[in-house]
């Protein structure tokens, strides 16, 4: 789905109201019901007290409506309404209805002492998606009081109060940190960046039936990968398929002490569906890979401990290069030679191959068009230099991807696939247990396998990151995230395929 900015979302709300012939009040009721149901599902049968903090606008209106709904469901609610000279129409209507129900509303300002107790769940509905400038520093006092009261949880409606979705946040900006954010319809861009972890632990999307056609009509280069989109990408297999149909790929990597990286990539490629997998590695890796991945073929470099000679790459549909390969001077020469001498080959470039490239004055001139680069944040920094915030980071990578017609995956939570057309797709699968040695090698194996099977580099980026994360999610249902290792991800690729096709 497309990710929209706050201005576009406001228009989407208005267009939905017109197309569906409903009032803004009815849309607010729909949204508030949906968030309430999501909250109750989250707390799973608990009966806490709710302290609901509401602002003057429609985010506050949502909070007041949520309070009404929770009260009707026999929950104890304490409502705190921020003092303002003017409130939105829907907000005022909700205040009126609460008064008619006999529910007390406490009006507060920045100098008020807030009294809430530890067995309370706080619902933050003070400021929503319309915030474009930082809050006044005086809000820090209120937010600190709420946090210091040690509530059971803090749930934010749409966004944490003070959080700006469309611009970078400074650490000093007042913002009420949320344990969980229930965001309406579309993930907001800022929620997907690593820096967001200072202001929230997690978020989920609450569907409120905004018009999909209008949503997709907006201009945006940000997308969020959904399951239904990935199901459409999957290629059907034929009854008459053979191993050649599913591609012959090369895993080129490994060095003394790092043969495991090549093993993990080879295993992942086979589990993803490659018909033939060949590993090219130094002599010291021969017995290791033949014993570890019996289905893989193996070609050894003349050198015992590192790669020293460029192999013939014409036999293969795609090549993954760099996993555990090291940075010996001879290895550096052959990595650059392989890339420069094979401009029409399909490459997945990872790990030390990226580090070798980053040493060059003009690293991107070595890279064939349509290649996929898979840097983690530190590898990316070596390649492109520093950035002041996540928005600038994406813009720098987009400019490079477009100029050199390559694809760059910024690995992490919500891995960002920045494609050669300039579009940026955030992945929706994966978990913290996947932050383990070899997880990236596994991803490279998945990506090169998909390219070898005939997927375009764009398709491989999206489907590959989704499958990788989904396999990790399914693995974490059986294996605690602390105990998850990279080979577990490969072992659940089959389960991920079943999940994706059911």
ABEGO torsion letter per residue (X at the ends): XBBBBAAAAAAAAAAAAAAAGBBAAAAAAAAAAAAAAAAAAAAGGBBBBBBBBBBABAAAAAAAAAAAAAAAAGBBBBBBBBBBABBBAAAAAAAAAAAAAGBBBBBBBAABBBBBBAABBBBBAABBAABABBBBAAAAAAAAAAAAAGBABBBBBGBBBGBBAABBBBAABBBBBBABBBBBGBBBAAAABAAAAAABABBBBBBAGBBAAAAAABBBABBBBBAAAAAAABBBBBAABBAAAAEBBBBBBEBBGAAAAAAAAAAAAAAAGBABBBBBBBAAAAAAAAAABAABBBBBBABAABBABBBBAAABABBBBGBGAEABAAAAAAAAAAAAABAABBBBBBEAAAAAAAABABAAAABBBGBBBBBBAAAAAAAAEBBABAAAAAAAAAAAAAAAGBBBBBBEBGBBBBBAAGBBBBBABEBAAABBBGAAAAAAAAAAAAAAAGBBAAAAAAAAAAAAAAAAAAAAAABBAAABBAAAAAAAAAAAAAAAAX
